[in-house]
């Protein structure tokens, strides 16, 4: 859809963002807003592309 800035958050993305950056003991306590803010700061206009790579990496290594 050519919306590279969109960063969908599901269970796998929450897990990988917590594992790599946030590092809370209980990943279910990580707020969506916290992940969105971090993704926007880190990946900027390519957040959607980054999300795809993070999702794939986590699924393949889980």
PDB file of N, H, CA, C and O in Angstrom:
ATOM      1  N   UNK A   1       0.805  -1.185   0.000  1.00  0.00           N
ATOM      2  CA  UNK A   1       0.000   0.000   0.000  1.00  0.00           C
ATOM      3  C   UNK A   1       0.857   1.262   0.000  1.00  0.00           C
ATOM      4  O   UNK A   1       0.324   2.371   0.041  1.00  0.00           O
ATOM      5  N   UNK A   2       2.152   1.110  -0.045  1.00  0.00           N
ATOM      6  H   UNK A   2       2.586   0.209  -0.079  1.00  0.00           H
ATOM      7  CA  UNK A   2       3.071   2.250  -0.102  1.00  0.00           C
ATOM      8  C   UNK A   2       3.005   3.127   1.147  1.00  0.00           C
ATOM      9  O   UNK A   2       3.193   4.340   1.056  1.00  0.00           O
ATOM     10  N   UNK A   3       2.743   2.538   2.298  1.00  0.00           N
ATOM     11  H   UNK A   3       2.590   1.553   2.372  1.00  0.00           H
ATOM     12  CA  UNK A   3       2.708   3.274   3.567  1.00  0.00           C
ATOM     13  C   UNK A   3       3.812   2.702   4.442  1.00  0.00           C
ATOM     14  O   UNK A   3       3.548   1.968   5.394  1.00  0.00           O
ATOM     15  N   UNK A   4       5.031   3.041   4.116  1.00  0.00           N
ATOM     16  H   UNK A   4       5.245   3.638   3.343  1.00  0.00           H
ATOM     17  CA  UNK A   4       6.190   2.475   4.786  1.00  0.00           C
ATOM     18  C   UNK A   4       6.347   2.933   6.235  1.00  0.00           C
ATOM     19  O   UNK A   4       7.102   2.326   6.993  1.00  0.00           O
ATOM     20  N   UNK A   5       5.643   3.995   6.628  1.00  0.00           N
ATOM     21  H   UNK A   5       5.030   4.489   6.011  1.00  0.00           H
ATOM     22  CA  UNK A   5       5.759   4.520   7.986  1.00  0.00           C
ATOM     23  C   UNK A   5       4.845   3.809   8.985  1.00  0.00           C
ATOM     24  O   UNK A   5       4.994   3.997  10.193  1.00  0.00           O
ATOM     25  N   UNK A   6       3.905   2.999   8.504  1.00  0.00           N
ATOM     26  H   UNK A   6       3.784   2.846   7.523  1.00  0.00           H
ATOM     27  CA  UNK A   6       2.945   2.317   9.368  1.00  0.00           C
ATOM     28  C   UNK A   6       3.632   1.132  10.049  1.00  0.00           C
ATOM     29  O   UNK A   6       4.275   0.317   9.388  1.00  0.00           O
ATOM     30  N   UNK A   7       3.491   1.044  11.367  1.00  0.00           N
ATOM     31  H   UNK A   7       2.969   1.707  11.904  1.00  0.00           H
ATOM     32  CA  UNK A   7       4.167   0.029  12.176  1.00  0.00           C
ATOM     33  C   UNK A   7       3.118  -0.791  12.930  1.00  0.00           C
ATOM     34  O   UNK A   7       2.831  -0.496  14.091  1.00  0.00           O
ATOM     35  N   UNK A   8       2.539  -1.818  12.291  1.00  0.00           N
ATOM     36  H   UNK A   8       2.772  -2.058  11.348  1.00  0.00           H
ATOM     37  CA  UNK A   8       1.536  -2.644  12.972  1.00  0.00           C
ATOM     38  C   UNK A   8       2.159  -3.391  14.161  1.00  0.00           C
ATOM     39  O   UNK A   8       3.285  -3.881  14.086  1.00  0.00           O
ATOM     40  N   UNK A   9       1.413  -3.460  15.232  1.00  0.00           N
ATOM     41  H   UNK A   9       0.498  -3.061  15.293  1.00  0.00           H
ATOM     42  CA  UNK A   9       1.924  -4.117  16.443  1.00  0.00           C
ATOM     43  C   UNK A   9       1.029  -5.299  16.784  1.00  0.00           C
ATOM     44  O   UNK A   9      -0.169  -5.148  17.027  1.00  0.00           O
ATOM     45  N   UNK A  10       1.640  -6.477  16.795  1.00  0.00           N
ATOM     46  H   UNK A  10       2.612  -6.600  16.598  1.00  0.00           H
ATOM     47  CA  UNK A  10       0.934  -7.675  17.228  1.00  0.00           C
ATOM     48  C   UNK A  10       1.791  -8.340  18.304  1.00  0.00           C
ATOM     49  O   UNK A  10       2.752  -7.745  18.790  1.00  0.00           O
ATOM     50  N   UNK A  11       1.448  -9.554  18.669  1.00  0.00           N
ATOM     51  H   UNK A  11       0.666 -10.037  18.274  1.00  0.00           H
ATOM     52  CA  UNK A  11       2.177 -10.259  19.730  1.00  0.00           C
ATOM     53  C   UNK A  11       3.654 -10.414  19.381  1.00  0.00           C
ATOM     54  O   UNK A  11       4.515 -10.195  20.234  1.00  0.00           O
ATOM     55  N   UNK A  12       3.953 -10.784  18.149  1.00  0.00           N
ATOM     56  H   UNK A  12       3.254 -10.961  17.457  1.00  0.00           H
ATOM     57  CA  UNK A  12       5.342 -11.026  17.764  1.00  0.00           C
ATOM     58  C   UNK A  12       6.155  -9.740  17.746  1.00  0.00           C
ATOM     59  O   UNK A  12       7.313  -9.729  18.165  1.00  0.00           O
ATOM     60  N   UNK A  13       5.566  -8.676  17.272  1.00  0.00           N
ATOM     61  H   UNK A  13       4.625  -8.685  16.931  1.00  0.00           H
ATOM     62  CA  UNK A  13       6.270  -7.391  17.237  1.00  0.00           C
ATOM     63  C   UNK A  13       6.490  -6.886  18.658  1.00  0.00           C
ATOM     64  O   UNK A  13       7.557  -6.357  18.972  1.00  0.00           O
ATOM     65  N   UNK A  14       5.485  -7.045  19.520  1.00  0.00           N
ATOM     66  H   UNK A  14       4.619  -7.475  19.265  1.00  0.00           H
ATOM     67  CA  UNK A  14       5.648  -6.660  20.928  1.00  0.00           C
ATOM     68  C   UNK A  14       6.797  -7.439  21.555  1.00  0.00           C
ATOM     69  O   UNK A  14       7.601  -6.867  22.291  1.00  0.00           O
ATOM     70  N   UNK A  15       6.883  -8.730  21.275  1.00  0.00           N
ATOM     71  H   UNK A  15       6.229  -9.195  20.678  1.00  0.00           H
ATOM     72  CA  UNK A  15       7.957  -9.560  21.829  1.00  0.00           C
ATOM     73  C   UNK A  15       9.334  -9.104  21.362  1.00  0.00           C
ATOM     74  O   UNK A  15      10.255  -8.962  22.167  1.00  0.00           O
ATOM     75  N   UNK A  16       9.468  -8.879  20.083  1.00  0.00           N
ATOM     76  H   UNK A  16       8.721  -8.994  19.429  1.00  0.00           H
ATOM     77  CA  UNK A  16      10.779  -8.517  19.558  1.00  0.00           C
ATOM     78  C   UNK A  16      11.198  -7.120  20.004  1.00  0.00           C
ATOM     79  O   UNK A  16      12.371  -6.901  20.307  1.00  0.00           O
ATOM     80  N   UNK A  17      10.274  -6.184  20.051  1.00  0.00           N
ATOM     81  H   UNK A  17       9.321  -6.362  19.805  1.00  0.00           H
ATOM     82  CA  UNK A  17      10.623  -4.832  20.508  1.00  0.00           C
ATOM     83  C   UNK A  17      11.011  -4.851  21.981  1.00  0.00           C
ATOM     84  O   UNK A  17      11.918  -4.132  22.399  1.00  0.00           O
ATOM     85  N   UNK A  18      10.327  -5.672  22.760  1.00  0.00           N
ATOM     86  H   UNK A  18       9.590  -6.257  22.420  1.00  0.00           H
ATOM     87  CA  UNK A  18      10.690  -5.800  24.171  1.00  0.00           C
ATOM     88  C   UNK A  18      12.050  -6.475  24.317  1.00  0.00           C
ATOM     89  O   UNK A  18      12.886  -6.036  25.107  1.00  0.00           O
ATOM     90  N   UNK A  19      12.263  -7.521  23.567  1.00  0.00           N
ATOM     91  H   UNK A  19      11.584  -7.878  22.926  1.00  0.00           H
ATOM     92  CA  UNK A  19      13.523  -8.269  23.659  1.00  0.00           C
ATOM     93  C   UNK A  19      14.723  -7.414  23.247  1.00  0.00           C
ATOM     94  O   UNK A  19      15.764  -7.454  23.904  1.00  0.00           O
ATOM     95  N   UNK A  20      14.589  -6.660  22.189  1.00  0.00           N
ATOM     96  H   UNK A  20      13.744  -6.628  21.656  1.00  0.00           H
ATOM     97  CA  UNK A  20      15.720  -5.901  21.665  1.00  0.00           C
ATOM     98  C   UNK A  20      15.918  -4.540  22.312  1.00  0.00           C
ATOM     99  O   UNK A  20      17.057  -4.098  22.468  1.00  0.00           O
ATOM    100  N   UNK A  21      14.844  -3.867  22.692  1.00  0.00           N
ATOM    101  H   UNK A  21      13.919  -4.225  22.565  1.00  0.00           H
ATOM    102  CA  UNK A  21      14.962  -2.474  23.110  1.00  0.00           C
ATOM    103  C   UNK A  21      14.412  -2.158  24.496  1.00  0.00           C
ATOM    104  O   UNK A  21      15.083  -1.486  25.279  1.00  0.00           O
ATOM    105  N   UNK A  22      13.225  -2.620  24.814  1.00  0.00           N
ATOM    106  H   UNK A  22      12.680  -3.167  24.178  1.00  0.00           H
ATOM    107  CA  UNK A  22      12.548  -2.176  26.033  1.00  0.00           C
ATOM    108  C   UNK A  22      12.992  -2.971  27.250  1.00  0.00           C
ATOM    109  O   UNK A  22      13.277  -2.396  28.301  1.00  0.00           O
ATOM    110  N   UNK A  23      13.052  -4.274  27.115  1.00  0.00           N
ATOM    111  H   UNK A  23      12.821  -4.742  26.262  1.00  0.00           H
ATOM    112  CA  UNK A  23      13.597  -5.194  28.108  1.00  0.00           C
ATOM    113  C   UNK A  23      12.836  -5.240  29.441  1.00  0.00           C
ATOM    114  O   UNK A  23      13.449  -5.264  30.508  1.00  0.00           O
ATOM    115  N   UNK A  24      11.510  -5.251  29.374  1.00  0.00           N
ATOM    116  H   UNK A  24      11.012  -5.231  28.507  1.00  0.00           H
ATOM    117  CA  UNK A  24      10.706  -5.468  30.580  1.00  0.00           C
ATOM    118  C   UNK A  24      10.625  -6.962  30.823  1.00  0.00           C
ATOM    119  O   UNK A  24      10.631  -7.754  29.881  1.00  0.00           O
ATOM    120  N   UNK A  25      10.549  -7.344  32.085  1.00  0.00           N
ATOM    121  H   UNK A  25      10.543  -6.701  32.851  1.00  0.00           H
ATOM    122  CA  UNK A  25      10.494  -8.761  32.431  1.00  0.00           C
ATOM    123  C   UNK A  25       9.239  -9.431  31.872  1.00  0.00           C
ATOM    124  O   UNK A  25       9.292 -10.572  31.411  1.00  0.00           O
ATOM    125  N   UNK A  26       8.121  -8.725  31.914  1.00  0.00           N
ATOM    126  H   UNK A  26       8.078  -7.799  32.289  1.00  0.00           H
ATOM    127  CA  UNK A  26       6.851  -9.246  31.396  1.00  0.00           C
ATOM    128  C   UNK A  26       6.468  -8.459  30.141  1.00  0.00           C
ATOM    129  O   UNK A  26       6.048  -7.306  30.232  1.00  0.00           O
ATOM    130  N   UNK A  27       6.613  -9.073  28.993  1.00  0.00           N
ATOM    131  H   UNK A  27       6.955 -10.010  28.919  1.00  0.00           H
ATOM    132  CA  UNK A  27       6.358  -8.374  27.726  1.00  0.00           C
ATOM    133  C   UNK A  27       4.919  -7.904  27.580  1.00  0.00           C
ATOM    134  O   UNK A  27       4.651  -6.961  26.835  1.00  0.00           O
ATOM    135  N   UNK A  28       3.987  -8.549  28.279  1.00  0.00           N
ATOM    136  H   UNK A  28       4.204  -9.315  28.883  1.00  0.00           H
ATOM    137  CA  UNK A  28       2.595  -8.132  28.172  1.00  0.00           C
ATOM    138  C   UNK A  28       2.351  -6.775  28.831  1.00  0.00           C
ATOM    139  O   UNK A  28       1.303  -6.165  28.617  1.00  0.00           O
ATOM    140  N   UNK A  29       3.291  -6.306  29.616  1.00  0.00           N
ATOM    141  H   UNK A  29       4.142  -6.802  29.790  1.00  0.00           H
ATOM    142  CA  UNK A  29       3.174  -5.001  30.281  1.00  0.00           C
ATOM    143  C   UNK A  29       3.657  -3.857  29.393  1.00  0.00           C
ATOM    144  O   UNK A  29       3.511  -2.689  29.757  1.00  0.00           O
ATOM    145  N   UNK A  30       4.224  -4.177  28.244  1.00  0.00           N
ATOM    146  H   UNK A  30       4.342  -5.125  27.949  1.00  0.00           H
ATOM    147  CA  UNK A  30       4.708  -3.146  27.325  1.00  0.00           C
ATOM    148  C   UNK A  30       3.507  -2.522  26.626  1.00  0.00           C
ATOM    149  O   UNK A  30       2.704  -3.222  26.009  1.00  0.00           O
ATOM    150  N   UNK A  31       3.392  -1.211  26.727  1.00  0.00           N
ATOM    151  H   UNK A  31       4.044  -0.643  27.229  1.00  0.00           H
ATOM    152  CA  UNK A  31       2.265  -0.499  26.128  1.00  0.00           C
ATOM    153  C   UNK A  31       2.491  -0.241  24.643  1.00  0.00           C
ATOM    154  O   UNK A  31       3.612  -0.004  24.192  1.00  0.00           O
ATOM    155  N   UNK A  32       1.403  -0.293  23.908  1.00  0.00           N
ATOM    156  H   UNK A  32       0.492  -0.485  24.274  1.00  0.00           H
ATOM    157  CA  UNK A  32       1.454  -0.052  22.461  1.00  0.00           C
ATOM    158  C   UNK A  32       2.053   1.325  22.159  1.00  0.00           C
ATOM    159  O   UNK A  32       2.838   1.467  21.222  1.00  0.00           O
ATOM    160  N   UNK A  33       1.689   2.328  22.942  1.00  0.00           N
ATOM    161  H   UNK A  33       1.051   2.213  23.704  1.00  0.00           H
ATOM    162  CA  UNK A  33       2.193   3.687  22.733  1.00  0.00           C
ATOM    163  C   UNK A  33       3.710   3.753  22.896  1.00  0.00           C
ATOM    164  O   UNK A  33       4.383   4.511  22.198  1.00  0.00           O
ATOM    165  N   UNK A  34       4.236   2.964  23.812  1.00  0.00           N
ATOM    166  H   UNK A  34       3.688   2.348  24.379  1.00  0.00           H
ATOM    167  CA  UNK A  34       5.682   2.912  24.039  1.00  0.00           C
ATOM    168  C   UNK A  34       6.392   2.335  22.807  1.00  0.00           C
ATOM    169  O   UNK A  34       7.440   2.832  22.394  1.00  0.00           O
ATOM    170  N   UNK A  35       5.815   1.296  22.238  1.00  0.00           N
ATOM    171  H   UNK A  35       4.964   0.892  22.574  1.00  0.00           H
ATOM    172  CA  UNK A  35       6.386   0.673  21.048  1.00  0.00           C
ATOM    173  C   UNK A  35       6.286   1.621  19.854  1.00  0.00           C
ATOM    174  O   UNK A  35       7.248   1.775  19.101  1.00  0.00           O
ATOM    175  N   UNK A  36       5.134   2.252  19.678  1.00  0.00           N
ATOM    176  H   UNK A  36       4.352   2.128  20.289  1.00  0.00           H
ATOM    177  CA  UNK A  36       4.954   3.188  18.564  1.00  0.00           C
ATOM    178  C   UNK A  36       5.957   4.335  18.630  1.00  0.00           C
ATOM    179  O   UNK A  36       6.556   4.696  17.617  1.00  0.00           O
ATOM    180  N   UNK A  37       6.139   4.901  19.805  1.00  0.00           N
ATOM    181  H   UNK A  37       5.653   4.607  20.628  1.00  0.00           H
ATOM    182  CA  UNK A  37       7.079   6.013  19.984  1.00  0.00           C
ATOM    183  C   UNK A  37       8.499   5.571  19.639  1.00  0.00           C
ATOM    184  O   UNK A  37       9.216   6.264  18.918  1.00  0.00           O
ATOM    185  N   UNK A  38       8.892   4.424  20.154  1.00  0.00           N
ATOM    186  H   UNK A  38       8.309   3.860  20.740  1.00  0.00           H
ATOM    187  CA  UNK A  38      10.228   3.895  19.884  1.00  0.00           C
ATOM    188  C   UNK A  38      10.426   3.624  18.394  1.00  0.00           C
ATOM    189  O   UNK A  38      11.469   3.967  17.836  1.00  0.00           O
ATOM    190  N   UNK A  39       9.447   3.021  17.754  1.00  0.00           N
ATOM    191  H   UNK A  39       8.600   2.743  18.207  1.00  0.00           H
ATOM    192  CA  UNK A  39       9.535   2.720  16.322  1.00  0.00           C
ATOM    193  C   UNK A  39       9.658   3.996  15.505  1.00  0.00           C
ATOM    194  O   UNK A  39      10.461   4.062  14.575  1.00  0.00           O
ATOM    195  N   UNK A  40       8.873   5.006  15.842  1.00  0.00           N
ATOM    196  H   UNK A  40       8.221   4.953  16.599  1.00  0.00           H
ATOM    197  CA  UNK A  40       8.944   6.276  15.115  1.00  0.00           C
ATOM    198  C   UNK A  40      10.296   6.959  15.290  1.00  0.00           C
ATOM    199  O   UNK A  40      10.836   7.524  14.339  1.00  0.00           O
ATOM    200  N   UNK A  41      10.840   6.908  16.496  1.00  0.00           N
ATOM    201  H   UNK A  41      10.402   6.449  17.269  1.00  0.00           H
ATOM    202  CA  UNK A  41      12.151   7.521  16.760  1.00  0.00           C
ATOM    203  C   UNK A  41      13.270   6.770  16.042  1.00  0.00           C
ATOM    204  O   UNK A  41      14.162   7.380  15.453  1.00  0.00           O
ATOM    205  N   UNK A  42      13.212   5.445  16.100  1.00  0.00           N
ATOM    206  H   UNK A  42      12.487   4.949  16.579  1.00  0.00           H
ATOM    207  CA  UNK A  42      14.292   4.619  15.545  1.00  0.00           C
ATOM    208  C   UNK A  42      14.242   4.468  14.031  1.00  0.00           C
ATOM    209  O   UNK A  42      15.261   4.595  13.352  1.00  0.00           O
ATOM    210  N   UNK A  43      13.064   4.201  13.514  1.00  0.00           N
ATOM    211  H   UNK A  43      12.236   4.098  14.066  1.00  0.00           H
ATOM    212  CA  UNK A  43      12.944   3.814  12.110  1.00  0.00           C
ATOM    213  C   UNK A  43      12.357   4.891  11.206  1.00  0.00           C
ATOM    214  O   UNK A  43      12.446   4.796   9.982  1.00  0.00           O
ATOM    215  N   UNK A  44      11.762   5.905  11.804  1.00  0.00           N
ATOM    216  H   UNK A  44      11.690   5.982  12.799  1.00  0.00           H
ATOM    217  CA  UNK A  44      11.195   7.055  11.087  1.00  0.00           C
ATOM    218  C   UNK A  44      10.249   6.626   9.963  1.00  0.00           C
ATOM    219  O   UNK A  44       9.308   5.871  10.207  1.00  0.00           O
ATOM    220  N   UNK A  45      10.482   7.086   8.768  1.00  0.00           N
ATOM    221  H   UNK A  45      11.247   7.699   8.570  1.00  0.00           H
ATOM    222  CA  UNK A  45       9.552   6.820   7.663  1.00  0.00           C
ATOM    223  C   UNK A  45       9.627   5.392   7.125  1.00  0.00           C
ATOM    224  O   UNK A  45       8.832   5.018   6.262  1.00  0.00           O
ATOM    225  N   UNK A  46      10.566   4.597   7.619  1.00  0.00           N
ATOM    226  H   UNK A  46      11.211   4.901   8.320  1.00  0.00           H
ATOM    227  CA  UNK A  46      10.673   3.199   7.176  1.00  0.00           C
ATOM    228  C   UNK A  46      10.265   2.213   8.276  1.00  0.00           C
ATOM    229  O   UNK A  46      10.670   1.051   8.255  1.00  0.00           O
ATOM    230  N   UNK A  47       9.471   2.678   9.223  1.00  0.00           N
ATOM    231  H   UNK A  47       9.142   3.622   9.240  1.00  0.00           H
ATOM    232  CA  UNK A  47       9.057   1.836  10.342  1.00  0.00           C
ATOM    233  C   UNK A  47       8.331   0.577   9.875  1.00  0.00           C
ATOM    234  O   UNK A  47       8.523  -0.493  10.452  1.00  0.00           O
ATOM    235  N   UNK A  48       7.511   0.689   8.854  1.00  0.00           N
ATOM    236  H   UNK A  48       7.355   1.558   8.385  1.00  0.00           H
ATOM    237  CA  UNK A  48       6.783  -0.472   8.344  1.00  0.00           C
ATOM    238  C   UNK A  48       7.696  -1.527   7.759  1.00  0.00           C
ATOM    239  O   UNK A  48       7.463  -2.724   7.928  1.00  0.00           O
ATOM    240  N   UNK A  49       8.728  -1.088   7.075  1.00  0.00           N
ATOM    241  H   UNK A  49       8.917  -0.115   6.937  1.00  0.00           H
ATOM    242  CA  UNK A  49       9.713  -2.038   6.528  1.00  0.00           C
ATOM    243  C   UNK A  49      10.464  -2.720   7.671  1.00  0.00           C
ATOM    244  O   UNK A  49      10.686  -3.931   7.641  1.00  0.00           O
ATOM    245  N   UNK A  50      10.848  -1.945   8.665  1.00  0.00           N
ATOM    246  H   UNK A  50      10.668  -0.961   8.689  1.00  0.00           H
ATOM    247  CA  UNK A  50      11.548  -2.502   9.822  1.00  0.00           C
ATOM    248  C   UNK A  50      10.663  -3.516  10.537  1.00  0.00           C
ATOM    249  O   UNK A  50      11.142  -4.561  10.978  1.00  0.00           O
ATOM    250  N   UNK A  51       9.382  -3.210  10.652  1.00  0.00           N
ATOM    251  H   UNK A  51       8.993  -2.361  10.294  1.00  0.00           H
ATOM    252  CA  UNK A  51       8.452  -4.115  11.317  1.00  0.00           C
ATOM    253  C   UNK A  51       8.427  -5.470  10.631  1.00  0.00           C
ATOM    254  O   UNK A  51       8.397  -6.501  11.303  1.00  0.00           O
ATOM    255  N   UNK A  52       8.439  -5.485   9.324  1.00  0.00           N
ATOM    256  H   UNK A  52       8.464  -4.647   8.778  1.00  0.00           H
ATOM    257  CA  UNK A  52       8.424  -6.740   8.582  1.00  0.00           C
ATOM    258  C   UNK A  52       9.676  -7.571   8.859  1.00  0.00           C
ATOM    259  O   UNK A  52       9.591  -8.781   9.071  1.00  0.00           O
ATOM    260  N   UNK A  53      10.822  -6.924   8.855  1.00  0.00           N
ATOM    261  H   UNK A  53      10.891  -5.941   8.682  1.00  0.00           H
ATOM    262  CA  UNK A  53      12.072  -7.628   9.150  1.00  0.00           C
ATOM    263  C   UNK A  53      12.103  -8.138  10.581  1.00  0.00           C
ATOM    264  O   UNK A  53      12.522  -9.271  10.820  1.00  0.00           O
ATOM    265  N   UNK A  54      11.668  -7.322  11.540  1.00  0.00           N
ATOM    266  H   UNK A  54      11.328  -6.402  11.345  1.00  0.00           H
ATOM    267  CA  UNK A  54      11.641  -7.739  12.947  1.00  0.00           C
ATOM    268  C   UNK A  54      10.690  -8.913  13.146  1.00  0.00           C
ATOM    269  O   UNK A  54      11.018  -9.868  13.850  1.00  0.00           O
ATOM    270  N   UNK A  55       9.523  -8.844  12.532  1.00  0.00           N
ATOM    271  H   UNK A  55       9.257  -8.068  11.960  1.00  0.00           H
ATOM    272  CA  UNK A  55       8.530  -9.911  12.629  1.00  0.00           C
ATOM    273  C   UNK A  55       9.111 -11.219  12.083  1.00  0.00           C
ATOM    274  O   UNK A  55       9.033 -12.261  12.735  1.00  0.00           O
ATOM    275  N   UNK A  56       9.678 -11.155  10.913  1.00  0.00           N
ATOM    276  H   UNK A  56       9.741 -10.309  10.384  1.00  0.00           H
ATOM    277  CA  UNK A  56      10.248 -12.350  10.284  1.00  0.00           C
ATOM    278  C   UNK A  56      11.367 -12.932  11.136  1.00  0.00           C
ATOM    279  O   UNK A  56      11.418 -14.142  11.359  1.00  0.00           O
ATOM    280  N   UNK A  57      12.262 -12.075  11.613  1.00  0.00           N
ATOM    281  H   UNK A  57      12.220 -11.092  11.432  1.00  0.00           H
ATOM    282  CA  UNK A  57      13.391 -12.538  12.432  1.00  0.00           C
ATOM    283  C   UNK A  57      12.893 -13.250  13.682  1.00  0.00           C
ATOM    284  O   UNK A  57      13.382 -14.327  14.022  1.00  0.00           O
ATOM    285  N   UNK A  58      11.922 -12.652  14.368  1.00  0.00           N
ATOM    286  H   UNK A  58      11.526 -11.776  14.092  1.00  0.00           H
ATOM    287  CA  UNK A  58      11.432 -13.246  15.603  1.00  0.00           C
ATOM    288  C   UNK A  58      10.729 -14.566  15.342  1.00  0.00           C
ATOM    289  O   UNK A  58      10.917 -15.521  16.096  1.00  0.00           O
ATOM    290  N   UNK A  59       9.934 -14.639  14.306  1.00  0.00           N
ATOM    291  H   UNK A  59       9.781 -13.863  13.694  1.00  0.00           H
ATOM    292  CA  UNK A  59       9.231 -15.884  13.983  1.00  0.00           C
ATOM    293  C   UNK A  59      10.206 -17.000  13.641  1.00  0.00           C
ATOM    294  O   UNK A  59       9.981 -18.154  14.006  1.00  0.00           O
ATOM    295  N   UNK A  60      11.274 -16.670  12.952  1.00  0.00           N
ATOM    296  H   UNK A  60      11.457 -15.733  12.655  1.00  0.00           H
ATOM    297  CA  UNK A  60      12.249 -17.676  12.524  1.00  0.00           C
ATOM    298  C   UNK A  60      13.174 -18.131  13.656  1.00  0.00           C
ATOM    299  O   UNK A  60      13.699 -19.243  13.618  1.00  0.00           O
ATOM    300  N   UNK A  61      13.371 -17.286  14.649  1.00  0.00           N
ATOM    301  H   UNK A  61      12.944 -16.382  14.680  1.00  0.00           H
ATOM    302  CA  UNK A  61      14.298 -17.641  15.742  1.00  0.00           C
ATOM    303  C   UNK A  61      13.592 -18.079  17.003  1.00  0.00           C
ATOM    304  O   UNK A  61      14.243 -18.485  17.965  1.00  0.00           O
ATOM    305  N   UNK A  62      12.258 -18.004  17.021  1.00  0.00           N
ATOM    306  H   UNK A  62      11.729 -17.674  16.239  1.00  0.00           H
ATOM    307  CA  UNK A  62      11.500 -18.369  18.236  1.00  0.00           C
ATOM    308  C   UNK A  62      11.472 -19.873  18.430  1.00  0.00           C
ATOM    309  O   UNK A  62      10.882 -20.360  19.395  1.00  0.00           O
TER     310      UNK A  62
END
